[in-house]
Amino acid sequence: MSADLFKQKLLQVSNQLTESQLKDLTFLCGFIGKARLEKITQGYELFEVLIERKKIQHDDAVFLSDLLTQVGRSDLSDLFTTGNLGPTGGPNDPRDAEGVNINLAAEVIAEHLGRNWRKLARKLGLSEVKIKNIERRGQQMDLEEVAMEMVREWRSTRRGEAKAEHLLVALRACEMNLTAEKVEERLREASEQ
């Protein structure tokens, strides 16, 4: 994503944050220092500090996306995705081959996982806190969307290390072999195109 478009999206996010959500975000950014955080009254001011600290950049918004998800604003987090699962640019760009594979795998998993998503989330190494957050956000979603959110959360925690193969290993470890086979089949079909 271009630097200009990135700043436009940051401003859009800033304008949609409530005062309470901004407080939550600043709390999560305690590494900045209390004195500086107390001066922040707008979201864009926090984002400027995060840019200065190189926590976010126009080609890597994973950190910000994760923060927004943690304060219950997945809708704003989605502004930094390209319509699928990964933040735009950087190693998680869905335009790269692995990003496309993860997106394909996530679609199949969402179609077949159902209520077993928590078991898979644990095998993927998501913390109980993250699982509870997904559950809380998922109350207004169907199970397919919850599964997609779980994969999105896993991907954001793994950053550039996320691979479709990790999803397959976790599925097999959960004895979800049929779903793993369907994922492999979809990946094979995509590679043949």
DRENTORPA-445309 format. One line per field, with one value per residue: residue number from 1; x, y, z of N, C-alpha, C, CB in turn; residue in one letter. Coordinates in Angstrom, 2 decimals, padded with zeros to 5 digits. Glycine has a CB too. Layout:
! DRENTORPA-445309
nr c(NUM|...)
n_c1 c(X|...)
n_c2 c(Y|...)
n_c3 c(Z|...)
ca_c1 c(X|...)
ca_c2 c(Y|...)
ca_c3 c(Z|...)
c_c1 c(X|...)
c_c2 c(Y|...)
c_c3 c(Z|...)
cb_c1 c(X|...)
cb_c2 c(Y|...)
cb_c3 c(Z|...)
rest c(a|...)
! end
This chain:
! DRENTORPA-445309
nr c(1|2|3|4|5|6|7|8|9|10|11|12|13|14|15|16|17|18|19|20|21|22|23|24|25|26|27|28|29|30|31|32|33|34|35|36|37|38|39|40|41|42|43|44|45|46|47|48|49|50|51|52|53|54|55|56|57|58|59|60|61|62|63|64|65|66|67|68|69|70|71|72|73|74|75|76|77|78|79|80|81|82|83|84|85|86|87|88|89|90|91|92|93|94|95|96|97|98|99|100|101|102|103|104|105|106|107|108|109|110|111|112|113|114|115|116|117|118|119|120|121|122|123|124|125|126|127|128|129|130|131|132|133|134|135|136|137|138|139|140|141|142|143|144|145|146|147|148|149|150|151|152|153|154|155|156|157|158|159|160|161|162|163|164|165|166|167|168|169|170|171|172|173|174|175|176|177|178|179|180|181|182|183|184|185|186|187|188|189|190|191|192|193)
n_c1 c(000.85|000.52|002.29|000.74|-001.93|-001.95|-001.73|-004.16|-005.92|-005.18|-006.06|-008.79|-009.35|-008.65|-010.64|-012.86|-012.56|-013.64|-013.49|-013.03|-012.03|-009.67|-008.31|-007.99|-006.30|-004.01|-003.32|-002.53|-000.21|001.86|004.63|005.47|005.66|004.55|004.32|004.35|002.17|000.04|-000.34|-001.58|-004.42|-005.88|-006.44|-004.74|-002.49|-001.39|-000.82|001.18|003.28|003.65|004.54|006.95|008.32|008.65|006.83|004.64|004.23|003.86|003.93|003.58|001.29|000.64|000.97|-000.69|-003.13|-003.52|-003.70|-006.08|-007.92|-007.76|-009.01|-011.57|-012.29|-012.46|-013.53|-012.26|-009.68|-009.80|-009.53|-006.91|-006.41|-006.37|-008.84|-008.78|-007.01|-004.51|-002.48|-001.79|000.95|004.44|005.61|003.25|001.59|-001.21|-000.95|001.34|002.62|002.42|000.65|-001.67|-002.09|-002.61|-004.96|-006.67|-006.63|-007.79|-010.39|-011.40|-011.14|-012.88|-015.29|-015.60|-014.97|-016.60|-017.86|-015.50|-013.44|-012.05|-010.39|-008.62|-007.55|-006.11|-004.18|-002.82|-001.51|-002.67|-003.37|-005.33|-006.57|-006.72|-008.38|-010.71|-011.29|-011.88|-014.14|-015.86|-016.09|-017.16|-019.80|-021.66|-021.34|-021.46|-020.45|-018.56|-017.44|-016.29|-014.33|-012.75|-011.89|-010.39|-008.26|-007.23|-006.38|-004.44|-002.65|-001.85|-000.44|001.69|002.94|005.25|005.92|003.84|002.37|000.66|001.13|001.52|-001.09|-002.17|-000.70|-001.58|-004.33|-004.25|-003.10|-005.21|-006.83|-008.45|-008.64|-010.09|-010.80|-008.20|-007.40|-009.15|-008.25|-005.65|-006.38|-007.66|-005.50|-003.82|-005.41|-005.40|-002.69|-002.39|-003.61)
n_c2 c(-001.16|002.24|005.00|007.32|006.36|004.71|006.60|007.91|005.87|005.53|007.97|007.70|005.55|006.75|008.72|007.16|005.94|005.54|007.48|005.79|003.49|004.53|005.02|002.38|001.43|003.03|002.08|-000.52|000.09|000.58|000.55|002.87|004.92|006.62|009.45|010.46|009.10|010.18|012.62|012.08|012.54|011.96|009.44|009.50|010.74|008.79|006.91|008.24|008.16|005.39|004.97|006.43|004.84|002.66|000.59|000.37|000.58|001.80|-000.45|-002.54|-003.32|-005.00|-004.95|-002.79|-003.68|-005.93|-004.68|-003.18|-005.23|-006.37|-004.43|-004.74|-003.83|-005.09|-004.45|-002.07|-002.98|-004.55|-002.72|-002.69|-004.92|-006.86|-007.66|-010.29|-012.29|-011.27|-008.51|-005.70|-005.56|-006.20|-009.27|-010.73|-010.29|-010.99|-011.30|-012.65|-016.00|-017.75|-016.36|-016.47|-019.24|-019.64|-018.19|-019.71|-022.15|-021.30|-020.69|-023.24|-024.49|-022.90|-023.59|-026.24|-026.63|-025.93|-026.24|-027.07|-025.27|-024.10|-026.10|-026.42|-023.85|-023.85|-025.81|-024.43|-022.66|-020.40|-018.20|-018.63|-016.26|-014.93|-016.72|-016.47|-013.80|-014.04|-015.64|-013.84|-011.76|-013.29|-013.77|-012.43|-013.53|-016.07|-019.56|-020.03|-017.49|-017.08|-019.07|-018.07|-015.70|-016.78|-017.96|-015.65|-014.30|-016.11|-015.92|-013.25|-013.33|-014.94|-013.58|-013.10|-015.77|-017.51|-020.29|-022.27|-024.94|-025.22|-024.98|-027.32|-029.30|-028.77|-029.32|-032.08|-032.94|-032.47|-034.45|-033.95|-034.98|-035.25|-032.62|-031.60|-033.03|-031.97|-029.34|-029.75|-030.73|-028.48|-026.70|-028.06|-027.99|-025.22|-024.77|-025.98|-024.38)
n_c3 c(000.00|-000.73|000.79|001.06|000.83|003.04|005.13|004.76|005.46|008.14|009.18|008.73|010.45|012.89|013.09|013.56|015.98|019.33|022.37|024.52|023.23|022.19|024.57|025.42|023.39|023.81|026.32|025.68|024.42|026.20|026.18|025.06|026.89|029.76|030.08|027.46|026.38|027.82|026.63|024.27|022.42|020.21|017.75|015.50|016.53|018.19|016.22|014.79|016.64|016.75|014.16|014.23|016.07|014.55|014.63|013.06|009.53|006.18|004.60|006.31|008.46|010.49|013.31|014.12|013.11|014.73|017.26|016.93|016.61|019.14|020.72|020.01|017.48|014.85|012.45|011.74|011.69|009.45|007.41|006.78|005.37|002.37|001.52|002.04|004.16|005.13|006.32|004.25|001.99|002.81|004.40|004.70|002.59|000.69|-002.02|-002.51|-003.03|-000.78|000.83|-000.72|-000.67|002.08|002.31|000.63|002.02|004.41|003.59|002.96|005.45|006.96|005.78|006.61|009.31|011.62|014.95|016.10|016.03|018.17|019.19|017.05|017.05|019.45|018.84|016.92|018.44|019.55|022.21|025.22|025.86|023.40|022.08|023.61|023.00|020.29|020.49|021.82|019.93|017.96|018.55|017.07|014.62|012.04|012.15|010.12|009.67|012.16|012.14|010.05|011.24|013.32|011.89|010.75|013.06|014.00|011.87|012.07|014.46|013.81|011.86|009.30|009.26|008.93|007.36|004.93|005.23|008.00|008.91|007.85|009.27|011.87|011.58|011.08|013.47|015.14|014.37|012.20|009.59|007.17|006.55|006.27|004.02|002.13|002.08|001.05|-001.46|-002.58|-002.66|-004.45|-006.78|-007.20|-007.72|-010.14|-011.92)
ca_c1 c(000.00|001.33|002.35|-000.41|-003.13|-001.80|-002.07|-005.60|-006.58|-004.93|-006.96|-010.13|-009.43|-008.63|-011.94|-013.91|-012.30|-014.26|-012.52|-012.73|-011.17|-008.35|-007.69|-007.57|-005.14|-002.83|-002.95|-001.80|001.06|002.58|006.07|005.76|005.99|003.35|004.26|003.98|000.83|-000.93|-000.54|-002.29|-005.87|-006.47|-005.84|-003.62|-001.31|-000.83|-000.27|002.44|004.28|003.92|005.37|008.28|008.93|008.73|005.90|003.80|004.75|002.88|003.95|003.44|000.34|000.24|000.89|-001.89|-004.27|-003.67|-004.20|-007.48|-008.68|-007.79|-009.97|-012.90|-012.58|-012.03|-013.96|-011.19|-008.51|-009.99|-009.10|-005.51|-006.32|-006.68|-010.05|-008.65|-006.60|-003.28|-002.24|-001.23|002.39|005.25|005.65|001.93|000.80|-001.90|-000.59|002.43|002.12|002.04|-000.56|-002.78|-002.31|-003.25|-006.35|-007.40|-006.77|-008.73|-011.74|-011.80|-011.28|-014.10|-016.43|-015.70|-014.50|-017.70|-017.63|-014.17|-012.43|-011.24|-009.36|-007.62|-006.89|-005.12|-003.08|-002.06|-000.75|-003.34|-003.56|-006.73|-007.10|-007.08|-009.54|-011.87|-011.60|-012.55|-015.49|-016.64|-016.40|-017.90|-021.20|-022.49|-020.91|-021.71|-019.24|-017.57|-016.74|-015.47|-013.15|-011.90|-011.30|-009.38|-007.09|-006.69|-005.69|-003.22|-001.74|-001.26|000.54|002.86|003.48|005.79|006.22|002.63|002.38|-000.48|001.58|001.27|-002.51|-002.36|-000.14|-002.49|-005.56|-003.97|-002.89|-006.56|-007.54|-009.39|-007.98|-010.91|-010.61|-006.83|-007.38|-009.86|-007.32|-004.61|-006.99|-007.86|-004.17|-003.38|-006.19|-004.93|-001.34|-002.50|-004.21)
ca_c2 c(000.00|003.46|005.76|008.23|005.59|004.27|007.72|008.13|004.84|005.85|009.06|007.11|004.78|007.73|009.39|006.22|005.42|006.24|007.89|004.58|002.62|005.16|004.75|000.97|001.33|003.61|001.15|-001.63|000.62|001.08|000.65|004.23|005.76|007.23|010.90|010.69|008.58|011.09|013.76|011.62|012.76|011.51|008.21|009.76|011.06|007.50|006.28|008.92|007.60|004.02|005.08|006.84|003.68|001.62|-000.50|000.26|001.23|001.70|-001.79|-003.53|-002.82|-006.14|-004.55|-001.97|-004.57|-006.73|-003.79|-002.85|-006.43|-006.54|-003.49|-005.03|-003.11|-005.88|-003.73|-001.13|-003.82|-005.03|-001.70|-002.94|-006.18|-006.70|-008.40|-011.65|-012.46|-010.68|-007.10|-005.43|-005.35|-006.98|-010.71|-011.35|-009.80|-012.12|-011.45|-013.61|-017.37|-018.32|-015.66|-017.04|-020.59|-019.53|-017.76|-020.87|-023.09|-020.72|-020.84|-024.64|-024.71|-022.22|-024.36|-027.58|-026.74|-025.95|-025.90|-027.53|-024.24|-023.83|-027.14|-026.06|-022.62|-024.24|-026.50|-023.40|-021.89|-019.18|-018.18|-018.68|-014.89|-014.68|-017.56|-015.82|-012.60|-014.49|-016.06|-012.64|-011.10|-014.23|-013.90|-011.87|-014.13|-017.50|-020.35|-019.85|-016.24|-017.29|-019.83|-017.14|-014.80|-017.55|-018.07|-014.28|-014.04|-016.94|-015.36|-012.00|-013.63|-015.58|-012.61|-013.65|-017.19|-018.30|-021.07|-023.18|-026.24|-025.21|-025.26|-028.75|-030.06|-028.59|-030.06|-033.51|-033.15|-032.46|-035.56|-033.40|-035.43|-034.98|-031.20|-031.45|-033.54|-031.00|-028.21|-030.18|-030.81|-027.10|-026.15|-028.73|-027.41|-023.85|-024.79|-026.48|-023.33)
ca_c3 c(000.00|-000.79|002.05|001.10|001.11|004.42|006.01|004.65|006.26|009.55|009.54|008.77|011.71|013.97|013.16|013.97|017.32|020.45|023.39|025.29|022.41|022.14|025.87|025.41|022.50|024.47|027.39|025.06|023.92|027.37|025.89|024.58|028.04|030.31|029.83|026.07|026.15|028.42|025.71|023.08|022.52|018.96|017.24|014.59|017.32|018.58|015.03|014.48|017.55|016.31|012.95|014.70|016.73|013.53|014.94|011.87|008.33|005.10|004.01|007.36|009.46|011.31|014.72|014.28|012.87|015.94|018.32|016.67|016.89|020.59|021.33|019.49|016.23|013.70|011.25|011.38|011.37|008.09|006.45|006.44|004.66|000.95|001.22|002.50|005.53|005.62|006.15|002.94|001.92|003.72|004.21|004.74|001.47|000.07|-003.41|-002.64|-003.17|000.51|001.27|-001.48|-000.14|003.39|002.07|000.12|003.14|005.37|003.04|003.13|006.89|007.40|005.27|007.19|010.69|012.58|016.36|016.53|015.74|019.37|019.24|016.05|017.52|020.46|018.15|016.20|019.43|020.01|023.66|025.67|025.79|022.00|021.78|024.25|022.21|019.06|020.91|022.12|018.65|017.13|018.94|016.00|013.36|011.89|012.45|009.06|009.92|013.36|011.69|009.29|012.24|014.03|011.01|010.66|014.32|013.98|010.88|012.56|015.50|013.18|010.91|008.06|009.39|008.70|006.13|004.79|005.76|009.45|009.08|007.58|010.39|013.01|011.28|011.26|014.91|015.74|013.73|011.23|008.36|006.00|006.24|005.78|002.64|001.29|001.93|000.11|-002.78|-003.07|-002.98|-005.66|-007.88|-007.45|-008.29|-011.51|-012.78)
c_c1 c(000.90|001.28|001.16|-001.70|-003.11|-002.20|-003.56|-006.37|-006.38|-005.87|-008.40|-010.33|-009.50|-009.99|-013.05|-013.70|-013.05|-013.15|-012.08|-011.79|-009.77|-007.60|-007.18|-006.33|-003.89|-002.37|-002.12|-000.42|001.89|004.07|006.45|006.19|004.78|003.23|003.81|002.56|-000.25|-001.24|-001.36|-003.79|-006.61|-005.74|-004.64|-002.35|-000.60|-000.16|001.06|003.57|004.65|004.76|006.79|009.03|009.07|007.91|004.93|004.46|003.73|002.85|003.86|002.57|-000.13|000.05|-000.39|-003.15|-004.56|-004.22|-005.69|-008.38|-008.82|-008.76|-011.36|-013.28|-012.01|-012.43|-012.90|-009.91|-008.58|-009.61|-007.67|-005.32|-006.72|-007.90|-009.97|-008.15|-005.42|-003.22|-001.55|000.26|003.14|005.14|004.29|001.05|000.14|-001.59|000.59|001.85|001.66|000.78|-001.80|-003.11|-003.02|-004.71|-007.21|-007.66|-007.81|-010.17|-012.25|-012.04|-012.59|-015.35|-016.66|-015.44|-015.63|-017.25|-016.26|-013.08|-011.53|-010.08|-008.24|-006.85|-005.80|-003.92|-002.21|-001.29|-001.40|-003.58|-005.04|-007.37|-007.54|-008.30|-010.80|-012.28|-012.33|-013.97|-016.39|-017.05|-017.30|-019.36|-022.14|-022.13|-021.38|-020.38|-018.16|-016.76|-015.83|-014.19|-012.20|-011.18|-010.19|-008.10|-006.43|-005.86|-004.38|-002.19|-001.08|-000.24|001.82|003.60|004.02|006.06|005.01|002.70|001.17|-000.12|001.33|-000.20|-002.80|-001.86|-001.08|-003.80|-005.36|-003.76|-004.22|-007.43|-008.68|-008.85|-008.77|-010.77|-009.22|-006.73|-008.06|-009.00|-006.24|-005.15|-007.18|-006.53|-003.61|-004.09|-005.68|-003.56|-001.35|-003.06|-003.18)
c_c2 c(001.23|004.19|006.71|007.50|005.10|005.39|008.04|007.12|005.08|006.95|008.56|006.34|005.74|008.37|008.47|005.64|006.23|006.61|006.67|003.65|003.21|004.92|003.31|000.78|001.87|002.72|000.00|-001.21|001.22|001.25|002.07|005.15|006.57|008.71|011.19|010.23|009.52|012.28|013.37|011.76|012.29|010.27|008.48|010.14|009.78|006.84|006.92|008.37|006.18|004.00|005.46|005.66|002.48|000.37|-000.72|001.04|001.04|000.31|-002.89|-002.97|-003.93|-005.72|-003.76|-002.82|-005.41|-005.89|-003.50|-004.05|-006.63|-005.60|-003.63|-004.30|-003.86|-005.20|-002.75|-001.87|-004.27|-003.99|-001.95|-004.31|-005.93|-007.52|-009.85|-011.65|-011.64|-009.19|-006.84|-005.17|-006.28|-008.47|-011.38|-010.91|-010.97|-012.28|-012.39|-015.03|-017.94|-017.66|-016.21|-018.43|-020.55|-019.12|-018.92|-021.88|-022.58|-020.86|-022.26|-024.94|-024.10|-023.00|-025.65|-027.67|-026.82|-025.58|-026.33|-026.48|-023.98|-024.84|-026.82|-024.81|-022.94|-024.94|-025.50|-022.48|-020.59|-019.29|-018.25|-017.29|-014.57|-015.49|-016.95|-014.57|-012.97|-014.92|-014.85|-011.94|-011.98|-014.39|-013.36|-012.46|-015.57|-018.24|-020.21|-018.58|-016.35|-018.04|-018.93|-016.18|-015.51|-017.66|-016.70|-013.94|-014.83|-016.33|-014.08|-012.25|-014.24|-014.65|-013.31|-015.15|-018.08|-019.00|-021.99|-024.55|-026.33|-025.51|-026.75|-029.62|-029.97|-029.34|-031.55|-033.84|-033.17|-033.59|-035.07|-033.70|-035.13|-033.50|-030.95|-031.92|-032.57|-029.76|-028.57|-030.23|-029.42|-026.47|-026.76|-028.14|-026.01|-023.83|-025.25|-025.42|-022.38)
c_c3 c(000.00|000.55|002.17|001.46|002.56|005.38|005.94|005.50|007.75|010.02|009.65|010.07|012.89|014.17|013.67|015.37|018.37|021.44|024.21|024.51|022.29|023.45|025.93|024.54|023.18|025.62|026.83|024.55|025.05|027.16|025.44|025.72|028.46|029.97|028.40|025.78|026.70|027.52|024.48|023.29|021.26|018.48|016.36|015.33|017.79|017.38|014.62|015.36|017.13|015.04|013.33|015.31|015.81|013.89|013.79|010.74|007.24|004.47|005.06|008.49|010.39|012.77|014.97|014.09|014.11|017.09|018.15|016.95|018.40|021.28|020.73|018.22|015.03|012.40|010.78|011.02|009.92|007.03|005.98|005.82|003.21|000.57|001.64|003.92|005.99|005.46|004.82|003.02|002.85|003.46|004.21|003.59|000.77|-001.41|-003.58|-002.59|-001.84|001.05|000.57|-000.94|001.22|003.21|001.56|001.24|004.13|004.89|003.24|004.61|007.38|006.97|006.05|008.68|011.71|013.98|016.87|016.34|016.94|019.47|018.25|016.48|018.54|019.82|017.38|017.15|019.86|021.51|023.99|025.61|024.37|021.61|022.38|023.48|020.92|019.38|021.13|020.83|017.79|017.48|017.88|014.64|013.28|012.07|011.37|009.29|011.15|012.98|010.91|010.25|013.00|013.18|010.87|011.89|014.38|013.03|011.37|013.66|014.92|012.24|009.67|008.09|009.10|007.35|006.12|005.36|007.27|009.74|008.86|008.73|011.59|012.79|011.54|012.75|015.66|015.20|012.84|009.83|007.10|005.58|005.69|004.33|001.68|001.06|000.91|-001.32|-003.39|-003.45|-004.26|-006.89|-008.24|-008.11|-009.75|-012.46|-013.31)
cb_c1 c(-000.97|000.83|003.67|-000.57|-003.25|-000.35|-001.24|-006.06|-006.06|-003.47|-006.86|-010.34|-008.20|-007.58|-012.32|-013.99|-010.80|-015.37|-013.12|-014.04|-011.78|-008.49|-008.69|-008.72|-005.39|-003.14|-004.20|-002.62|000.82|002.36|006.46|004.53|007.16|003.33|005.63|004.95|000.69|-000.43|000.81|-001.92|-006.16|-006.42|-006.86|-004.00|-001.69|-001.92|-001.28|002.31|003.77|002.61|004.78|008.16|008.11|010.17|005.14|002.36|006.15|003.17|005.21|004.83|-000.87|001.29|002.11|-001.89|-004.00|-002.32|-003.41|-007.67|-008.02|-006.41|-009.47|-013.89|-012.00|-012.62|-015.27|-010.93|-008.44|-011.43|-009.19|-004.64|-007.21|-005.49|-010.34|-007.73|-006.30|-002.14|-001.42|-001.93|002.73|004.87|006.49|001.24|001.68|-003.37|-000.27|003.50|003.20|003.18|-000.44|-002.44|-000.98|-002.51|-006.38|-006.62|-005.42|-008.41|-011.76|-010.73|-010.07|-014.16|-016.23|-014.77|-013.62|-018.36|-018.69|-013.79|-013.11|-012.11|-009.98|-008.28|-007.94|-005.77|-003.64|-002.99|000.57|-004.69|-002.92|-006.82|-006.03|-005.91|-009.33|-011.55|-010.31|-011.76|-015.41|-015.83|-015.11|-017.25|-021.44|-022.35|-019.37|-022.35|-019.61|-018.25|-017.74|-016.26|-013.58|-012.75|-012.38|-009.92|-007.49|-007.84|-006.58|-003.55|-002.48|-002.36|-000.06|002.42|004.59|007.04|006.74|001.37|003.70|-000.90|003.07|001.67|-003.35|-001.63|001.28|-002.77|-006.01|-002.73|-001.98|-007.25|-008.08|-009.60|-007.71|-012.40|-010.85|-005.84|-008.06|-011.20|-006.67|-004.06|-008.35|-008.58|-003.19|-003.64|-007.68|-004.89|-000.44|-003.36|-005.27)
cb_c2 c(000.00|004.38|006.55|008.95|004.39|003.81|008.97|008.04|003.45|006.27|010.20|006.19|003.83|008.80|009.92|005.11|005.44|005.36|008.98|003.85|002.43|006.67|005.00|000.08|002.08|005.03|000.62|-002.21|001.67|000.16|-000.36|004.83|006.68|007.06|011.54|009.98|007.20|011.59|014.32|010.15|014.25|012.64|007.42|010.85|011.93|006.58|006.37|010.44|007.62|003.27|006.13|007.97|003.29|001.22|-000.20|000.80|000.65|002.73|-001.97|-003.97|-002.18|-007.25|-003.72|-000.80|-005.47|-007.36|-002.48|-002.38|-007.66|-006.34|-002.04|-004.72|-001.68|-007.28|-003.00|-000.14|-005.04|-005.44|-000.30|-002.82|-007.28|-007.10|-008.32|-012.46|-013.84|-011.28|-006.55|-004.24|-003.90|-006.67|-011.31|-011.03|-009.00|-011.97|-010.10|-013.40|-018.26|-018.17|-014.17|-017.11|-021.34|-018.50|-016.61|-021.54|-023.30|-019.24|-020.47|-025.59|-024.11|-020.80|-024.68|-028.46|-025.57|-027.30|-026.54|-028.77|-022.95|-023.89|-028.53|-025.83|-021.64|-025.18|-027.57|-022.57|-021.59|-018.97|-016.92|-019.25|-013.86|-015.01|-019.00|-015.45|-011.82|-015.66|-016.90|-011.68|-010.78|-015.53|-013.19|-010.36|-014.06|-017.82|-021.81|-019.81|-015.09|-018.07|-021.03|-016.35|-014.28|-018.96|-018.63|-013.26|-014.41|-018.40|-015.10|-011.07|-014.58|-016.82|-011.76|-012.96|-017.49|-017.40|-021.89|-023.30|-026.45|-023.85|-024.41|-029.15|-029.54|-027.09|-029.82|-033.93|-032.07|-031.11|-036.51|-031.85|-036.90|-035.31|-030.33|-032.24|-034.91|-030.60|-027.82|-031.56|-031.54|-026.23|-026.39|-030.25|-027.36|-023.06|-025.70|-027.71|-022.54)
cb_c3 c(001.22|-001.93|002.12|-000.25|000.15|004.68|005.63|003.17|005.87|009.75|008.50|007.54|011.86|013.69|011.79|012.98|017.62|021.13|024.32|025.64|021.00|021.87|027.03|024.89|021.19|024.99|028.10|023.91|022.82|028.50|024.81|023.88|027.71|031.80|030.08|025.13|026.80|029.77|025.27|022.76|022.77|017.88|016.48|013.61|018.54|019.16|013.87|014.67|019.00|016.09|011.97|015.72|017.95|013.30|016.24|012.15|007.91|004.03|003.20|007.90|008.76|011.22|015.11|013.28|011.66|016.33|018.33|015.21|016.25|021.16|021.17|020.51|016.28|013.75|011.50|012.53|012.32|007.89|007.09|007.68|005.32|000.09|-000.22|001.59|005.75|004.94|007.30|002.30|002.24|005.13|005.25|006.05|000.49|000.25|-004.02|-001.52|-003.77|001.53|001.00|-003.00|-000.01|004.28|001.06|-001.03|003.85|005.61|001.55|002.54|007.66|006.84|003.80|006.49|011.01|012.59|017.22|015.78|015.32|020.65|018.93|014.68|018.13|021.52|017.18|015.32|018.90|019.25|024.28|027.11|026.26|021.08|022.31|025.72|021.89|018.39|022.20|023.01|017.89|017.20|020.26|015.96|013.23|010.50|012.60|007.68|010.11|014.45|010.83|008.27|013.22|014.39|009.62|010.49|015.53|013.55|009.58|013.08|016.53|012.42|011.56|007.72|010.77|008.77|005.99|003.31|005.46|010.06|008.10|006.29|010.76|013.23|009.82|010.44|015.48|015.47|014.78|011.45|008.44|006.29|007.49|006.66|002.56|001.95|003.30|000.51|-002.70|-002.00|-001.80|-005.57|-007.52|-006.15|-007.47|-011.54|-012.01)
rest c(m|s|a|d|l|f|k|q|k|l|l|q|v|s|n|q|l|t|e|s|q|l|k|d|l|t|f|l|c|g|f|i|g|k|a|r|l|e|k|i|t|q|g|y|e|l|f|e|v|l|i|e|r|k|k|i|q|h|d|d|a|v|f|l|s|d|l|l|t|q|v|g|r|s|d|l|s|d|l|f|t|t|g|n|l|g|p|t|g|g|p|n|d|p|r|d|a|e|g|v|n|i|n|l|a|a|e|v|i|a|e|h|l|g|r|n|w|r|k|l|a|r|k|l|g|l|s|e|v|k|i|k|n|i|e|r|r|g|q|q|m|d|l|e|e|v|a|m|e|m|v|r|e|w|r|s|t|r|r|g|e|a|k|a|e|h|l|l|v|a|l|r|a|c|e|m|n|l|t|a|e|k|v|e|e|r|l|r|e|a|s|e|q)
! end
